[in-house]
Amino acid sequence: MSSTDKPRHRAKILVSDDDQIVRLLTRQCLEAEGMAVVEAADGPETLEVFVRERPDLVFLDVEMPGMTGLEVCERIRQLPQGENIPIMIVTGSDDRQSIDAGFQAGATQYKTKPVNWSLLGRDVQYMLRASNAFNALKRQEDRLRYLAYYDPLTSLPNRRSFNEQLNRILKRSQRRNSNAALMFIDLDHFKRINDSIGHGRGDRLLVEIAKRLTMELREDDAVNYLSEDDEDDDSISPEIARLGGDEFTVVLSDVEDTMHVERVASRILQSLSEPIALQSHNPVVTPSIGIAIYPHDGKDPDTLVRNADTAMYVAKAEGRACYRFYDEEMNSRAVEQLKMEEELRHALRNNELELRYQPQIDIHSGEVVSMEALVRWKHPERGMVSPLEFIPVAERTGQIIELGEWVMGEVARHCLYWDSLGIRPFRICVNISPLQFNQGDLPDWILRFLEHSQLAPDRLELELTESAIMTDAETNIAKLRALKEIGLHLAVDDFGTGYSSLSYLKRFPIDTLKIDQSFVADLHRADGAAIVDAIIALAKSLNLRVIAEGIEDENQLSYLVDKQADLLQGFYFSRPIYPEDVPGMLRQKFSWDFRETGTS
């Protein structure tokens, strides 16, 4: 046999007869046809040998002492591995009643004595071929059913399966007068993560997400997927579904209170938010989870799904990486969000947006050395719209890309205006959203922008959120280096609110850490002060600048001056100002009596 030939499968036949001569003749006939034979002399031994040897066919005598062949046949059919095995029963009775009894017991073929030994091998071969064809057809049908009801990537139930099962679960809940919960799970920023790490790794990421979801769902979570035959069964089995893309669902039945649903959602949130190891990439994928409760939030599947989906979008609008329960006000808020999307699109086209600049003061000289560019929306009817309202909308809809490009253009225009006045050059800090940062061509776009605007690269400092650069740290290190080589300054905004590791932070080519204003606001508390102290100490050890934002009172200023933060920013010095007021601000010099002593 050549190395490429595969060994031919040798069919194994179990011969069961209390007559030793019959077993011998049967063995000789079958082995002459290339088959392997195992024997049993009575019913109990036949069952034992069947389980141990797992034969391809059973040759079974009906008239055996103790347990008859018909009883053995019935017992074999009850075994998991005996459901489809071909069974040839042999008997001396050839009346119709005996034949019918054999088929009712589960026989595949019926042969009467005396056996024609010259034809036995051919008959067995025919039964084996028919059995193989049947099993191949069954496997094909099983595969088609699997593809119809399961997701081939994650092996989870798919949308079709989910729809059918949810309908059954709600009918069951209605009969039992019980509650059920539907969780609609969508992964945050999955598209940009998928684009940055490649679709092959993106598929493996989805498989890992499915595994984590499955591990987090426990028997006592009452997650119930039912078949048509067990709608009234009390047995509960953990299950989830993948609807497609990065959308997953979880159904909890027999829910007694929302606290239980919250515990499950919290576990899912925590599990999915852990970094995922994919070779050299360690992306962090957070979920946004919307939850709707049956029957309060919907008495039919369509309504329940729609409301869970609405709650999920609210979770995204409120910062992502969280879960939200549906309430009736969400529908009106969803309509309001859609309206704001349209109005923001109109604002970008009709010059309703403005830039303001907030000064950053050097702790040693008291001079304004840089400004942060901040977007403001002057709506013709609403008046001033808070960035806390429209920036999340811009992020969710992708309009943040166009908005970011508009900001850069306005900064360049204002710099040309200030230069024409003979104002000394100063640095402008521009916030770059995670969606902008994850555009593959960001460094090339910056180069084209600088060339077109004639703006010197060292005039710009890009402020990047901690979570954005840590999402795929290895890939982002290369992108940050490309930006740094252009000549830009780089800052990590809102530092301390994310999950930076020191090993990565040391490798990022950044210039500045910006202490989040929430920590500055908590300086009066021991834990808030401790965090600020740690960030400043870390920055000093890495030779990085520190900016403290959100300074609103003299006590905060005193503390930060004492701890030697490099740059200070906040309402204590100035609210964001119009571009035409910047020259006057640059001429100001701030001072504080406690600068040398460090006391307030």
C-alpha positions in Angstrom: 0.0 0.0 0.0 1.4 3.4 -1.0 1.8 6.2 1.6 -1.1 8.0 0.0 -3.5 5.1 0.1 -6.0 5.1 3.0 -6.7 1.8 4.8 -10.1 0.4 3.8 -12.6 0.2 6.6 -13.3 -3.5 7.6 -16.9 -3.9 8.5 -17.5 -5.5 12.0 -20.4 -7.9 12.3 -21.9 -9.1 15.6 -23.2 -12.7 15.2 -25.6 -13.7 18.0 -26.8 -17.3 18.1 -26.9 -20.0 20.8 -25.9 -22.6 18.2 -22.1 -22.7 17.9 -22.3 -24.4 14.5 -24.4 -21.5 13.1 -21.9 -19.0 14.5 -19.0 -20.9 12.9 -20.7 -21.0 9.5 -21.7 -17.4 9.7 -18.1 -16.4 10.6 -16.7 -18.3 7.6 -19.1 -16.8 5.2 -18.6 -13.2 6.4 -14.8 -13.4 6.8 -14.6 -14.7 3.3 -16.1 -11.4 2.2 -13.5 -9.4 4.1 -15.6 -8.7 7.2 -14.5 -8.9 10.9 -16.8 -11.0 13.1 -17.4 -10.9 16.9 -19.7 -13.5 18.5 -22.3 -13.8 21.4 -24.1 -16.9 22.5 -27.1 -15.4 24.3 -29.1 -12.2 24.8 -27.2 -10.6 27.7 -23.8 -11.3 26.1 -25.1 -9.8 22.8 -25.9 -6.5 24.6 -22.5 -6.5 26.4 -20.6 -7.2 23.2 -22.6 -4.6 21.2 -21.8 -1.8 23.7 -18.1 -2.8 23.8 -17.4 -3.5 20.2 -19.8 -1.0 18.5 -20.4 -3.3 15.4 -21.5 -2.1 12.0 -24.3 -4.7 11.7 -26.0 -7.3 14.0 -26.8 -10.8 12.8 -29.4 -12.0 15.4 -31.1 -15.3 16.0 -34.7 -15.0 17.3 -35.0 -18.3 19.1 -32.5 -18.0 22.0 -33.1 -19.2 25.5 -33.8 -16.7 28.3 -33.9 -13.4 26.3 -35.2 -13.8 22.8 -33.7 -12.2 19.8 -36.7 -9.9 19.5 -36.2 -8.6 23.1 -32.5 -8.1 22.3 -33.4 -6.2 19.2 -35.7 -3.9 21.2 -33.0 -3.3 23.8 -30.4 -2.4 21.1 -32.8 0.1 19.6 -33.1 1.8 23.0 -29.3 2.4 23.2 -27.9 5.7 21.8 -25.5 3.9 19.4 -28.2 1.4 18.4 -30.8 3.8 17.0 -29.7 3.4 13.3 -27.6 0.2 13.3 -28.8 -2.4 10.7 -30.1 -5.6 12.4 -30.7 -8.8 10.4 -32.9 -11.2 12.4 -32.9 -15.0 11.6 -35.7 -17.4 12.5 -37.4 -20.6 11.4 -40.8 -19.0 11.5 -41.9 -17.5 8.1 -45.5 -16.6 8.9 -46.6 -13.0 8.5 -47.3 -12.5 12.2 -43.7 -13.5 13.1 -42.2 -11.3 10.4 -44.3 -8.3 11.6 -43.2 -8.9 15.1 -39.6 -8.8 14.0 -40.0 -5.5 12.2 -41.9 -4.1 15.2 -39.0 -5.0 17.4 -36.7 -2.9 15.2 -35.3 -5.3 12.7 -33.9 -3.9 9.4 -34.1 -7.2 7.5 -35.7 -10.6 8.1 -34.1 -13.9 7.0 -35.7 -17.4 7.4 -33.9 -20.6 8.1 -32.3 -22.6 6.6 -29.9 -19.8 5.7 -28.5 -19.8 2.2 -24.9 -19.4 3.2 -23.7 -18.7 -0.4 -25.9 -15.6 -0.5 -25.4 -14.4 3.1 -22.2 -12.4 2.5 -23.9 -10.6 -0.5 -27.0 -9.8 1.6 -24.9 -8.4 4.5 -22.9 -6.3 2.0 -26.2 -4.9 0.6 -27.4 -4.0 4.1 -24.1 -2.3 4.9 -24.2 -0.2 1.7 -27.8 0.8 2.4 -26.9 1.7 6.0 -24.0 3.8 4.8 -26.1 5.6 2.3 -28.8 6.2 5.0 -26.2 7.5 7.4 -24.6 9.8 4.8 -28.1 11.2 4.0 -28.8 11.7 7.7 -25.5 13.5 8.2 -26.3 15.8 5.3 -29.8 16.5 6.7 -28.2 17.2 10.1 -25.7 19.5 8.5 -28.4 21.4 6.6 -30.4 21.7 9.8 -27.3 22.9 11.7 -26.7 25.6 9.0 -30.3 26.6 9.2 -30.4 27.0 12.9 -26.8 27.6 14.1 -24.1 30.2 13.4 -21.2 28.3 11.7 -18.5 30.7 13.2 -19.5 30.5 16.9 -21.8 27.4 16.9 -24.4 29.5 18.7 -28.1 29.5 17.7 -28.6 32.0 14.9 -31.3 34.6 14.2 -33.8 32.0 12.9 -33.3 29.8 15.9 -33.5 32.7 18.3 -36.8 34.0 16.8 -38.4 30.5 17.1 -37.1 29.9 20.6 -38.1 33.3 21.9 -41.6 32.8 20.6 -41.8 29.5 22.5 -40.3 30.9 25.7 -42.8 33.8 25.8 -45.7 31.3 25.3 -44.3 29.2 28.2 -44.0 32.4 30.3 -47.5 33.3 29.5 -48.8 29.9 30.6 -46.9 30.0 33.8 -47.6 33.7 34.4 -43.9 34.3 34.8 -41.5 37.0 33.7 -38.7 36.7 31.1 -35.8 39.0 30.2 -34.2 39.7 26.8 -30.7 41.1 26.7 -29.6 42.6 23.4 -25.8 42.8 23.3 -23.8 44.9 20.8 -20.0 45.2 20.9 -18.7 48.7 21.1 -16.6 50.0 18.1 -16.3 46.5 16.7 -16.0 47.6 13.1 -12.9 49.8 13.7 -11.3 47.0 15.9 -12.1 44.5 13.1 -10.6 46.8 10.5 -7.4 47.4 12.6 -6.6 43.8 13.5 -7.8 42.1 10.3 -11.0 40.1 9.6 -9.3 36.8 10.4 -8.5 37.9 13.9 -11.9 39.6 14.1 -13.5 36.2 13.6 -11.4 34.7 16.3 -12.4 37.6 18.6 -16.1 36.8 18.0 -15.5 33.2 18.8 -13.8 34.2 22.1 -16.7 36.5 22.9 -19.1 33.6 22.3 -17.1 31.4 24.6 -17.0 34.0 27.4 -20.8 34.6 27.1 -21.4 30.8 27.3 -19.2 30.5 30.3 -20.9 33.4 32.1 -24.4 31.9 31.7 -25.1 29.4 34.5 -27.8 26.9 35.2 -29.3 29.2 37.8 -29.5 32.1 35.4 -32.7 30.4 34.0 -31.6 30.8 30.4 -34.0 28.6 28.4 -34.0 27.4 24.9 -36.8 24.9 24.3 -37.8 22.4 21.6 -41.3 21.8 20.5 -41.5 18.7 22.7 -40.3 20.3 25.9 -42.2 23.6 26.2 -43.5 22.5 29.6 -40.3 20.9 30.8 -38.8 22.4 33.9 -35.2 21.7 32.7 -33.2 24.8 32.0 -30.0 24.9 29.9 -27.7 27.9 29.4 -27.8 29.2 25.8 -27.3 32.4 23.9 -27.7 33.4 20.2 -25.7 35.4 17.7 -27.9 37.4 15.4 -25.1 38.3 13.0 -22.1 40.6 13.0 -21.4 41.6 16.6 -24.9 41.3 17.8 -25.8 38.7 20.5 -28.8 37.9 22.6 -29.5 36.3 25.9 -32.9 35.2 27.1 -33.6 34.7 30.8 -36.9 32.9 31.8 -38.7 32.6 35.1 -37.2 36.0 36.2 -38.4 36.8 39.7 -36.8 40.3 40.0 -34.6 42.7 38.0 -31.8 42.3 40.6 -31.0 38.8 39.2 -31.0 40.2 35.6 -28.6 43.0 36.8 -26.2 40.4 38.3 -26.1 38.5 35.0 -25.6 41.7 32.9 -22.8 42.8 35.3 -21.0 39.5 34.9 -21.3 39.6 31.1 -20.1 43.2 31.1 -17.1 42.4 33.2 -16.1 39.2 31.3 -16.4 40.7 27.8 -14.4 43.8 28.9 -11.3 41.9 29.7 -8.5 42.1 27.1 -8.5 39.3 24.5 -5.2 37.8 23.5 -4.9 37.4 19.7 -1.3 36.8 18.9 0.4 40.2 19.1 -2.9 42.0 19.6 -4.8 42.4 22.8 -8.0 44.3 21.9 -10.5 45.3 24.6 -14.1 44.9 23.4 -16.7 46.3 25.6 -20.4 45.5 25.2 -23.5 47.8 25.3 -26.4 45.8 26.7 -30.1 46.7 26.4 -32.6 44.8 28.5 -36.4 44.4 28.1 -38.6 42.5 30.5 -41.6 40.4 29.5 -44.5 41.2 29.8 -43.9 44.7 31.1 -41.9 45.9 28.1 -43.6 43.8 25.5 -46.0 40.9 25.3 -44.9 39.7 21.9 -41.4 38.8 20.5 -41.3 41.8 18.0 -42.1 44.4 20.6 -39.7 42.9 23.2 -36.8 42.7 20.6 -37.5 46.3 19.5 -37.5 47.6 23.0 -34.3 45.7 24.1 -32.7 47.1 20.9 -33.8 50.6 21.9 -32.3 50.2 25.4 -29.0 49.0 23.9 -28.8 52.2 21.8 -29.4 54.2 24.9 -26.5 52.4 26.6 -24.3 53.4 23.7 -25.5 57.0 23.8 -24.7 57.1 27.5 -21.1 56.2 27.2 -21.1 52.5 26.1 -19.7 49.6 28.2 -22.9 49.6 30.3 -26.3 48.1 30.4 -29.7 49.8 30.5 -33.2 48.6 31.2 -35.9 49.7 28.8 -38.4 52.4 29.8 -41.2 54.0 27.9 -39.4 57.4 27.7 -36.6 55.8 25.7 -38.7 55.8 22.5 -39.2 59.5 22.7 -35.5 59.9 23.5 -34.6 57.7 20.5 -36.7 60.0 18.3 -34.9 62.9 19.8 -31.6 61.3 19.0 -32.5 60.8 15.4 -33.6 64.4 15.2 -30.3 65.5 16.7 -28.4 63.4 14.1 -30.1 65.3 11.3 -29.7 68.7 13.0 -26.0 68.0 13.6 -25.5 67.1 9.9 -27.2 70.4 9.0 -25.0 72.3 11.5 -21.9 71.0 9.9 -23.1 72.3 6.5 -24.4 75.6 7.7 -21.7 77.1 10.0 -23.6 76.6 13.3 -20.5 75.2 15.0 -17.9 77.3 16.7 -14.5 76.8 18.3 -13.6 78.2 21.7 -10.2 78.0 23.3 -9.4 77.3 27.0 -5.9 78.5 28.2 -3.3 76.2 29.8 -1.0 78.0 32.2 2.6 77.1 32.9 3.0 76.5 36.6 6.5 78.2 36.8 6.1 81.2 34.6 2.3 81.8 35.0 2.1 82.4 31.3 -0.4 80.9 28.9 1.7 78.5 26.8 -1.1 76.5 25.1 -4.8 76.4 24.4 -7.3 73.5 24.1 -9.7 73.8 21.1 -13.3 73.1 22.2 -16.3 72.7 19.9 -19.5 74.6 20.6 -22.8 74.3 18.8 -25.0 77.4 18.5 -28.3 76.0 17.5 -30.7 78.5 15.9 -33.6 77.3 18.0 -32.2 75.4 21.0 -29.4 77.9 21.7 -26.1 76.5 22.9 -26.1 72.7 22.8 -23.8 71.0 25.3 -21.0 68.9 23.8 -22.1 66.2 26.3 -25.3 66.0 24.1 -24.0 66.1 20.6 -20.5 64.5 20.8 -21.9 61.1 21.7 -24.3 61.4 18.8 -21.4 62.3 16.4 -19.4 59.3 17.7 -22.3 56.9 17.3 -23.2 58.0 13.8 -19.6 58.5 12.5 -20.2 62.2 12.0 -17.2 62.7 14.4 -14.9 62.1 11.5 -16.3 65.1 9.6 -16.5 67.1 12.8 -12.8 66.4 13.6 -11.7 67.5 10.1 -13.7 70.7 10.5 -12.0 71.4 13.9 -8.5 70.9 12.3 -9.5 73.3 9.5 -10.7 75.9 11.9 -7.6 75.7 14.1 -5.4 76.2 11.0 -7.5 79.2 10.0 -7.3 80.8 13.4 -3.6 80.2 13.7 -3.1 82.1 10.4 -5.2 84.9 11.8 -3.2 85.1 15.1 0.1 84.9 13.1 -1.0 87.9 11.0 -1.4 89.9 14.3 2.2 89.1 15.3 1.1 86.9 18.2 3.9 84.6 19.6 3.3 81.0 18.4 1.7 78.7 21.0 0.5 75.1 21.0 -3.1 74.2 20.2 -4.5 71.0 21.7 -7.0 69.1 19.6 -9.1 66.2 20.8 -9.0 63.2 18.5 -11.9 60.8 18.9 -11.3 57.0 19.1 -13.1 56.7 15.7 -10.8 59.3 14.2 -7.7 57.6 15.7 -8.7 54.3 14.3 -8.9 55.5 10.7 -6.2 53.6 9.0 -5.0 56.6 7.0 -4.9 59.1 9.9 -1.1 59.9 9.6 -1.4 60.4 5.9 -4.4 62.6 6.3 -2.5 64.7 8.9 0.4 65.1 6.5 -1.9 66.3 3.6 -3.7 68.7 6.0 -0.4 70.2 7.2 0.8 70.6 3.7 -2.4 72.3 2.5 -2.8 74.5 5.6 0.9 75.5 5.9 0.5 74.9 9.7 3.8 73.8 11.5 3.3 70.4 13.0 4.8 71.4 16.4 1.9 73.9 16.8 -0.5 70.9 17.3 -0.9 68.5 20.2 -3.3 65.7 19.6 -5.2 64.6 22.7 -6.0 60.9 22.5 -8.2 59.0 25.1 -6.5 56.4 27.1 -9.0 53.7 26.0 -8.5 54.5 22.3 -4.8 53.9 22.3 -5.0 50.8 24.5 -7.7 49.1 22.5 -5.1 47.5 20.2 -1.8 48.6 21.8 0.7 47.0 19.5 -0.9 48.4 16.3 -1.4 51.8 17.9 2.2 52.1 19.0 3.2 52.1 15.3 0.5 54.7 14.5 1.6 56.9 17.4 5.2 56.7 16.2 4.1 57.7 12.7 2.3 60.7 14.1 5.3 61.6 16.3 7.6 61.5 13.3 5.5 64.1 11.6 6.5 66.4 14.4 3.2 66.5 16.4 2.9 66.6 20.2 0.9 63.7 21.6 -1.1 63.7 24.9 -3.2 61.1 26.7 -6.5 62.7 27.7 -8.6 61.8 30.7 -5.6 59.7 32.1 -6.5 57.5 35.0 -10.0 56.6 33.8 -9.0 53.7 31.5 -6.7 50.7 31.8 -3.2 51.6 30.7 -0.5 49.2 31.7 2.9 50.7 32.6 4.7 48.4 30.1 2.7 49.9 27.2 2.8 53.4 28.6 6.6 53.4 28.5 6.5 52.4 24.8 4.0 55.0 23.7 5.8 58.0 22.1 3.7 60.5 24.1 4.6 63.9 25.6 1.8 64.6 28.0 -0.5 63.0 30.5 -3.7 64.9 31.2 -5.2 64.3 34.7 -9.0 63.8 34.3 -11.0 66.6 35.9 -13.0 64.1 38.0 -9.8 63.4 40.0 -9.2 67.1 40.4 -12.7 67.5 41.7 -12.0 64.8 44.3 -8.8 66.3 45.6 -10.5 67.0 48.9 -10.8 63.2 49.4 -7.9 61.1 50.3 -8.4 58.6 47.5 -8.8 61.4 44.9 -5.6 63.0 46.1 -3.8 59.7 46.1 -4.7 59.1 42.4 -3.5 62.6 41.4 -0.2 62.0 43.3 0.4 58.7 41.6 -0.3 60.1 38.1 2.1 63.0 38.7 4.8 60.7 40.1 4.4 58.3 37.1 4.6 61.2 34.6 7.8 62.5 36.3 9.4 59.1 36.2 8.7 58.8 32.5 9.8 62.4 31.8 6.3 63.5 30.6 4.4 66.7 31.1 1.3 66.7 33.3 -1.7 68.8 32.7 -4.4 69.1 35.4 -7.8 70.1 34.0 -11.0 71.2 35.7 -9.4 73.5 38.3 -12.2 75.5 39.8 -11.0 76.8 43.2 -7.9 77.9 45.0 -7.6 74.8 47.2 -7.3 72.7 44.1 -4.8 75.1 42.6 -2.7 75.1 45.8 -2.5 71.3 45.9 -1.5 71.0 42.2 1.1 73.7 42.5 2.6 72.0 45.5 2.7 68.7 43.6 4.3 70.4 40.6 1.9 69.6 37.9 3.4 71.3 34.8 0.3 72.9 33.2 -3.0 74.1 34.8 -6.4 74.4 33.1 -9.9 75.2 34.3 -12.6 77.8 35.1 -10.4 79.2 37.9 -8.3 80.8 35.2 -10.7 81.2 32.3 -13.7 79.7 30.6 -13.3 78.8 27.0 -12.9 82.1 25.0 -13.6 83.2 21.4 -10.7 83.2 18.9 -10.6 87.0 18.8 -10.1 87.1 22.6 -7.0 84.8 22.5 -4.4 87.6 21.9 -5.5 89.4 25.1 -5.4 86.2 27.0 -1.8 85.5 25.9 -0.7 88.8 27.3 -2.0 87.9 30.8 0.4 86.5 33.4 -1.1 84.5 36.3 0.5 84.5 39.8 -0.2 82.9 43.1 1.3 83.7 46.5 1.7 80.1 47.5 3.7 79.2 44.4 7.0 79.1 46.2 5.8 77.8 49.6 3.2 75.4 48.4 0.7 76.6 50.9 -2.8 78.0 50.2 
